Amino acid sequence: MNVIINGSAHELPSGATVAQAVLKLTEAGSGIAVALNDEVVSRGAWDSTTLSEADRVEVLTAVQGG
Amino acid sequence: MDDDLIIGGEKFSSRLIMGTGGAPSLEVLDQALVASGTELTTVAMRRLDPASRGSVLDVLRARGIKVLPNTAGCFTAGEAVLTARLAREALETNWVKLEVISDERTLLPDPIETFDAAERLVADGFVVLPYIGDDPALARRLEQAGCAAVMPLGAPIGSGLGIRNPHNIELIVEAAGVPVILDAGIGTASDAALAMELGCDAVLLATAVTRAQRPDLMAEAMRAAVRAGRAARLAGRIPRRRYAEASSPTHP
């Protein structure tokens, strides 16, 4: 299935989790947060939250600013 | 002199809050942060870039500086609330510098969206520090809504125009029961000193340091200016007079 991770289309196996989507970008364990279709998915729920076709996943981190 | 800044129950001995935007490299940023003596520093939240090397978070952690995520780039309360929640998740802090702008050209804060977001974030347990115009009425309303501080601008972000309306800043200070942090518009050290002389509890600045020709030296200047302005405020300045008042005896 296709999901949108940080604005780009990625192919993931059906039933893939948020944790698998994050691994497409980084293996960093800390300093990042995930929104699935504009709702925060807490780190503890990454493994248990499954994705659906065309879901939008945003993986954010802190950058210089302000 | 023991003169701590207290925000949301937390103590800071430095009254200079730094931003991290605009520094040409993490090394330059690191040197500037150290020279500034800051204990609280803002970061922005953006999409993770797998290609980027090194993180501003590593710099802050190594220096023991508390991180203050902002919601820069948000135009609506909804975006700001989501960004704050993501920052809380990523950075394990419930502090947020709430910033909801109205347009790209001025980057001026949108008071309606900012107030809406502040109410929602306070209800969600955040320590909210809202960036606002120099509006005494809005500052009072945000304090009543439960914000931990208010952050009026001196001038638009990155403009370096200093404090355009010192009178309004004084009015905000007079009425405030929470810390007033002058945010945005600082161009050079005298602007930071003036903010403190007007009674602000702290100054937040980034561009004035990070885009100075020598960021570390400007950071040092800002540190000294904030301390000098604070001391002058506490010392109590003399009244302004129209005519001279002799400081030497006038009779032989």
Contacts between the chains, C-beta under 8 A, distances in Angstrom:
chain1	res1	chain2	res2	distance
A	6	B	47	4.5
A	6	B	48	6.8
A	7	B	47	7.2
A	25	B	48	5.5
A	25	B	50	5.0
A	26	B	48	5.9
A	26	B	50	6.0
A	31	B	55	6.7
A	31	B	57	5.2
A	31	B	90	5.7
A	31	B	91	7.0
A	32	B	48	5.9
A	32	B	90	5.4
A	33	B	45	7.7
A	33	B	86	4.1
A	33	B	87	7.1
A	33	B	88	7.9
A	33	B	89	3.8
A	33	B	90	3.7
A	34	B	86	7.8
A	34	B	89	7.7
A	35	B	82	6.4
A	35	B	86	6.0
A	38	B	82	6.1
A	40	B	82	7.2
A	40	B	85	4.7
A	40	B	86	5.9
A	40	B	89	5.7
A	42	B	89	6.1
A	43	B	89	6.8
A	58	B	47	6.7
A	58	B	86	7.8
A	59	B	47	6.8
A	59	B	48	4.6
A	60	B	45	4.9
A	60	B	46	6.4
A	60	B	47	6.1
A	60	B	48	6.3
A	60	B	86	5.1
A	60	B	90	6.3
A	61	B	45	7.3
A	61	B	46	7.0
A	61	B	48	4.6
A	61	B	55	7.2
A	61	B	57	7.8
A	61	B	90	6.3
A	62	B	43	4.1
A	62	B	44	7.1
A	62	B	45	6.2
A	62	B	55	7.1
A	62	B	56	6.0
A	62	B	57	5.2
A	62	B	67	7.0
A	62	B	69	6.6
A	62	B	87	7.5
A	62	B	90	6.5
A	62	B	91	6.1
A	63	B	43	6.6
A	63	B	44	5.4
A	63	B	45	7.5
A	63	B	46	4.7
A	63	B	56	6.3
A	64	B	20	4.2
A	64	B	21	5.4
A	64	B	22	7.5
A	64	B	23	6.2
A	64	B	29	6.8
A	64	B	43	6.9
A	64	B	44	7.1
A	64	B	56	5.0
A	65	B	19	7.0
A	65	B	20	6.3
A	65	B	21	4.5
A	65	B	42	6.7
A	65	B	43	5.9
A	65	B	44	2.6
A	65	B	46	7.7
A	65	B	70	6.4
A	65	B	72	5.3
A	66	B	19	4.2
A	66	B	20	6.8
A	66	B	21	5.6
A	66	B	42	3.3
A	66	B	43	6.7
A	66	B	44	5.7
A	66	B	68	7.7
A	66	B	70	4.1
A	66	B	72	5.5
A	66	B	97	6.3
A	66	B	99	7.3
A	66	B	206	6.3
